[in-house]
Amino acid sequence: MNKKDDFRVDSAMNVMDGINSTHDGMTALPRKRFVKKDGAIPISELTTNIMNGSRLDLAKGITLLESTTEADKKAGQQLLLNLLPTTGNSIRVGITGVPGAGKSTFIESFGLMLAQAGHRVAVLAIDPSSSITGGSILGDKTRMEELARHPNAFIRPSPTAGTLGGVHKKSRETMLLCEAAGYDIILIETVGVGQSETVVRGMVDFFMLLVLTGAGDELQGMKKGIMELADMIVVHKADGDNLKLAKKTVREYKQLLHFLQPASPGWTSTALPVSSLANTGLKDVWETIGKFKKTMEETNYWAMRRNEQTKDWFRSMIENRLIDSFFSEPGRKEKVSALESELIKGNITLTNAVEQLFVK
């Protein structure tokens, strides 16, 4: 042993070899290796489970529909085809509202009332996606905690994924799966109020607009278009010191609706005061929806509207497919990018740029 080795042994800098032992003297267990299992359920089995009301399998089916992989797309469409004969037996209600109107609070109270009465309620809650990251908070299950625990309820939060109208592009197919699973009331909560809410109107039977008190300023900022889409206006948070003002706001909205073209032929849109906190007015809302359904069925407009919605959905999907096909052609994206640069430089007109994209 040389002096250098002696220094290492005697110095505090020396690191001694550890002893062969196990943690706390316990016998070492073999390390668990997590192997990704193929959890794919046969479509036939998934079909049966959804029809039997399995919420877990319904969620799996919706995930399949929302997937962007080709294999999942085909499987999702086969699942939907299997379930189509059992769809269409629900009341589809679209719910939108001004910011802060309390859409989630209303849906939880309203949904709980219906679920406790024996109805099976599915809530399709759409959250806005980030334009930067594409992500979404999807916090509706947290906001509707009590409803989420009810055995007669199913809540599915989905991002808009950049789709206009405050709905996910697969919302219609998701709605059909929920109907096949036995949910007789479908509540669709949209991102918010705006001109593109016509997309929501085009996929539901009954369209509801939630507003707050203070109709004077509220009516100034409210677009006439969205008012004409509503089958009913709910003046929310009508409780406590706000109750008197809420009733006044209801009267003002009723007067306004009287001068607007009705959203549904043969139906006079109305306004109601509702408090989700005090659970008042919720039964009136449900009774109004029931009257609406009866009126529309008597005139056959209920079926006519759904048929028109199916046609519109078909045309919309054709447009989406054409856009996808257009950009999927080799070199197309690069050519679009090059023409954009020319447009910005002022070397070409917009019309000429578009024409160049379609020249063969």
C-alpha positions in Angstrom: 0.0 0.0 0.0 1.5 3.4 -1.0 1.2 6.7 0.8 -1.6 7.7 -1.5 -3.6 4.7 -0.5 -2.9 5.3 3.2 -4.2 8.8 2.8 -7.5 7.5 1.4 -8.0 5.1 4.2 -7.3 7.5 7.0 -8.9 10.6 5.4 -12.5 11.6 6.0 -12.8 11.7 2.3 -12.6 7.9 2.1 -15.9 6.2 1.1 -16.3 2.8 2.5 -18.1 0.0 0.6 -21.7 -0.5 1.7 -23.0 -3.8 3.1 -25.1 -6.2 1.1 -28.5 -5.8 2.6 -32.2 -5.2 1.9 -34.4 -2.2 2.8 -35.2 -2.4 6.6 -34.0 -6.0 6.6 -36.9 -7.1 4.4 -36.4 -9.7 1.7 -35.9 -8.1 -1.6 -38.9 -8.5 -4.0 -38.6 -8.8 -7.7 -39.1 -5.5 -9.4 -42.6 -5.2 -11.0 -42.5 -4.6 -14.7 -45.5 -2.8 -16.1 -46.4 -4.2 -19.4 -49.0 -2.4 -21.5 -51.9 -4.7 -22.0 -54.1 -4.7 -25.1 -57.3 -3.6 -23.4 -59.3 -3.5 -26.6 -62.7 -5.0 -26.2 -64.3 -6.7 -29.2 -66.8 -4.4 -30.8 -69.6 -6.9 -30.4 -69.0 -7.1 -26.6 -68.7 -3.3 -26.4 -72.0 -3.0 -28.2 -73.7 -5.3 -25.7 -72.2 -3.7 -22.7 -73.2 -0.2 -23.8 -76.8 -1.4 -24.5 -76.8 -2.9 -21.0 -76.1 0.6 -19.6 -72.4 0.2 -18.6 -71.0 3.7 -18.0 -67.4 2.4 -18.2 -68.0 0.9 -21.6 -69.9 3.9 -22.8 -66.9 6.1 -21.9 -64.6 3.6 -23.9 -66.9 3.8 -26.9 -66.9 7.6 -26.9 -63.1 7.6 -26.6 -63.0 5.3 -29.6 -65.2 7.8 -31.6 -63.0 10.7 -30.6 -59.7 9.0 -31.5 -57.8 10.2 -34.6 -56.1 6.9 -35.4 -57.5 5.0 -38.5 -58.0 1.7 -36.7 -60.0 3.4 -33.9 -62.0 5.4 -36.4 -63.1 2.2 -38.2 -63.9 0.5 -34.9 -65.9 3.5 -33.7 -68.0 3.6 -36.8 -68.7 -0.1 -36.6 -69.8 0.4 -33.0 -72.0 3.3 -34.0 -73.6 1.3 -36.8 -74.3 -1.6 -34.4 -76.0 0.8 -32.0 -78.0 3.0 -34.5 -81.2 1.0 -34.1 -81.4 1.8 -30.4 -80.8 5.5 -30.8 -83.2 8.5 -31.1 -85.2 7.8 -27.9 -84.2 10.9 -25.9 -84.9 14.6 -25.5 -81.8 16.5 -26.6 -81.4 19.8 -24.8 -78.8 22.4 -25.7 -77.8 24.8 -22.9 -75.8 28.0 -23.5 -75.5 31.2 -21.7 -73.6 34.4 -21.1 -70.4 34.2 -19.1 -71.0 33.8 -15.4 -74.6 32.7 -15.9 -73.9 29.5 -14.0 -74.5 26.8 -16.7 -72.7 24.1 -14.8 -74.5 24.9 -11.6 -77.9 24.8 -13.3 -77.1 21.6 -15.1 -76.1 19.9 -11.9 -79.3 20.9 -10.0 -81.6 20.3 -13.0 -79.9 16.9 -13.8 -80.1 15.8 -10.2 -83.8 16.6 -10.1 -84.3 14.5 -13.2 -82.1 11.6 -12.1 -83.8 11.4 -8.7 -87.1 11.2 -10.6 -85.9 8.1 -12.4 -84.7 9.6 -15.6 -81.3 8.7 -17.0 -79.4 11.9 -17.7 -76.3 12.2 -19.9 -74.3 15.5 -19.8 -72.0 16.4 -22.7 -70.0 19.2 -21.3 -67.8 21.0 -23.8 -64.8 22.9 -22.6 -62.8 25.4 -24.7 -59.5 24.2 -26.1 -56.4 26.3 -25.9 -55.6 27.9 -29.3 -51.9 27.6 -28.3 -51.5 24.1 -26.8 -54.7 22.5 -27.9 -55.3 21.5 -24.3 -58.5 21.8 -22.2 -59.1 21.8 -18.5 -62.2 19.6 -18.6 -63.3 20.5 -15.2 -67.0 19.9 -15.4 -66.9 16.6 -13.5 -65.4 18.6 -10.7 -68.0 21.3 -10.9 -70.8 18.7 -11.1 -69.5 16.5 -8.4 -72.8 15.4 -6.9 -74.4 14.7 -10.2 -71.3 12.7 -11.3 -71.8 10.3 -8.4 -75.5 9.6 -9.2 -76.0 6.2 -10.7 -78.6 7.6 -13.2 -76.2 10.2 -14.6 -73.2 10.2 -17.0 -71.0 13.2 -17.5 -68.6 13.4 -20.4 -66.4 16.5 -20.7 -64.8 17.0 -24.1 -62.7 19.7 -25.6 -63.9 21.8 -28.5 -60.7 20.9 -30.3 -61.0 24.1 -32.4 -64.6 23.4 -33.6 -66.9 26.4 -34.0 -70.2 26.4 -32.2 -68.9 25.4 -28.8 -69.2 21.7 -29.4 -66.9 18.9 -30.2 -67.0 17.6 -33.8 -68.0 14.2 -32.4 -70.7 15.5 -30.1 -73.5 14.2 -32.4 -72.0 10.7 -32.4 -71.4 10.8 -28.7 -75.1 11.8 -28.2 -76.2 8.7 -30.2 -74.0 6.4 -28.0 -75.6 7.9 -24.9 -79.1 7.2 -26.3 -78.1 3.6 -27.1 -77.0 3.3 -23.4 -80.5 4.1 -22.3 -80.1 7.8 -21.4 -83.5 9.5 -22.1 -82.3 13.0 -21.5 -79.2 14.5 -23.1 -78.0 17.8 -21.8 -75.3 19.6 -24.0 -73.5 22.4 -22.2 -71.7 24.6 -24.7 -68.7 26.8 -24.3 -70.6 30.1 -24.4 -72.8 32.4 -26.3 -72.0 33.5 -29.8 -73.1 33.5 -33.4 -71.7 30.1 -34.0 -74.2 28.6 -31.5 -76.3 27.8 -34.5 -74.2 24.6 -34.6 -75.8 23.6 -31.3 -79.3 24.5 -32.4 -78.7 22.2 -35.3 -78.2 19.1 -33.2 -80.8 19.4 -30.3 -84.5 19.4 -30.0 -84.8 22.1 -27.4 -82.4 25.1 -27.0 -82.1 26.9 -23.7 -80.4 30.3 -23.1 -79.2 31.2 -19.5 -79.0 34.8 -18.7 -78.6 37.0 -15.6 -80.6 39.8 -14.1 -80.2 43.4 -15.3 -82.0 43.0 -18.6 -81.4 46.6 -19.6 -77.7 46.3 -20.2 -78.0 42.6 -20.9 -80.3 43.1 -23.8 -78.1 45.7 -25.3 -75.2 43.2 -25.5 -77.3 40.2 -26.5 -77.2 39.4 -30.2 -80.7 39.1 -31.8 -79.6 35.9 -33.6 -79.0 33.9 -30.4 -82.3 35.2 -29.0 -84.1 33.8 -32.0 -82.6 30.4 -31.5 -83.8 30.0 -28.0 -87.0 28.0 -27.2 -86.7 29.2 -23.6 -84.8 31.8 -21.6 -83.8 31.0 -18.1 -83.1 34.0 -15.8 -80.7 32.3 -13.5 -79.8 33.0 -9.8 -83.3 34.2 -9.0 -83.0 34.0 -5.3 -82.5 36.2 -2.2 -82.3 39.9 -2.8 -82.0 39.2 -6.5 -85.4 37.5 -6.8 -87.4 40.7 -7.4 -85.0 41.9 -10.1 -85.1 38.4 -11.7 -88.9 38.5 -12.0 -88.6 42.0 -13.6 -86.0 40.7 -16.0 -88.3 37.7 -16.9 -91.1 40.2 -17.8 -88.7 42.2 -20.0 -87.5 39.1 -21.9 -91.1 37.9 -22.4 -91.9 41.2 -24.0 -88.9 41.0 -26.3 -89.6 37.4 -27.3 -93.1 38.4 -28.3 -91.6 40.5 -31.2 -89.0 37.9 -32.4 -89.6 35.2 -34.8 -90.2 31.9 -32.9 -87.3 29.4 -32.8 -89.7 26.5 -33.5 -92.8 26.8 -35.6 -96.0 26.7 -33.5 -94.1 27.4 -30.3 -94.0 30.6 -28.3 -90.7 31.0 -26.6 -90.9 32.0 -22.9 -88.7 33.1 -20.0 -88.6 31.7 -16.5 -86.9 32.6 -13.2 -84.7 29.8 -11.8 -82.5 29.4 -8.7 -80.2 26.4 -8.7 -79.2 27.3 -5.1 -82.8 27.3 -3.8 -84.0 24.6 -6.3 -86.8 26.8 -7.5 -88.2 26.9 -11.0 -86.5 23.7 -12.1 -89.8 21.8 -12.3 -91.2 24.6 -14.4 -88.3 24.2 -16.8 -88.9 20.5 -17.2 -92.7 21.0 -17.6 -92.0 23.6 -20.3 -89.8 21.1 -22.2 -92.5 18.5 -21.9 -95.1 20.9 -23.3 -92.7 21.7 -26.1 -92.2 18.1 -27.0 -95.9 17.4 -27.1 -96.6 20.5 -29.3 -93.8 19.6 -31.7 -94.9 15.9 -32.0 -98.5 17.0 -32.7 -97.4 19.0 -35.7 -94.8 16.4 -36.7 -92.1 19.1 -36.5 -90.2 17.0 -33.9 -89.4 14.3 -36.5 -89.0 16.8 -39.3 -86.4 18.8 -37.4 -84.4 15.7 -36.6 -84.4 14.6 -40.3 -83.2 18.1 -41.3 -80.4 17.9 -38.7 -79.3 14.5 -40.1 -79.0 16.0 -43.6 -77.1 19.1 -42.3 -74.8 16.8 -40.3 -74.2 14.8 -43.5 -73.3 17.9 -45.5 -71.1 19.1 -42.8 -69.1 15.9 -42.7 -68.7 16.0 -46.5 -67.2 19.5 -46.2 -64.8 18.3 -43.4 -63.8 15.3 -45.5 -63.1 17.5 -48.6 -60.9 19.8 -46.5 -59.0 16.8 -45.1 -58.6 15.3 -48.5 -57.4 18.6 -50.0 -54.6 19.1 -47.4 -53.6 15.5 -47.4 -52.4 15.6 -51.0 -48.6 15.5 -51.4 -47.1 19.0 -51.6 -50.4 20.8 -50.9 -49.5 22.3 -47.5 -46.2 23.5 -48.9 -47.9 25.2 -51.8 -50.4 26.8 -49.5 -47.5 28.1 -47.4 -45.7 29.5 -50.4 -48.9 31.3 -51.7 -49.4 32.8 -48.2 -46.0 34.3 -48.4 -46.8 35.8 -51.9 -50.1 37.2 -50.5 -48.3 38.9 -47.7 -45.7 40.4 -50.0 -48.5 41.7 -52.3 -47.3 39.7 -55.3 -50.7 38.0 -55.9 -54.4 38.5 -55.3 -56.4 36.3 -53.0 -58.6 35.0 -55.8 -55.5 34.2 -58.0 -53.9 32.4 -55.1 -57.0 30.2 -54.6 -57.2 29.5 -58.3 -53.6 28.3 -58.4 -54.4 25.7 -55.7 -57.0 24.1 -57.9 -55.1 24.2 -61.2 -54.3 20.7 -62.4 
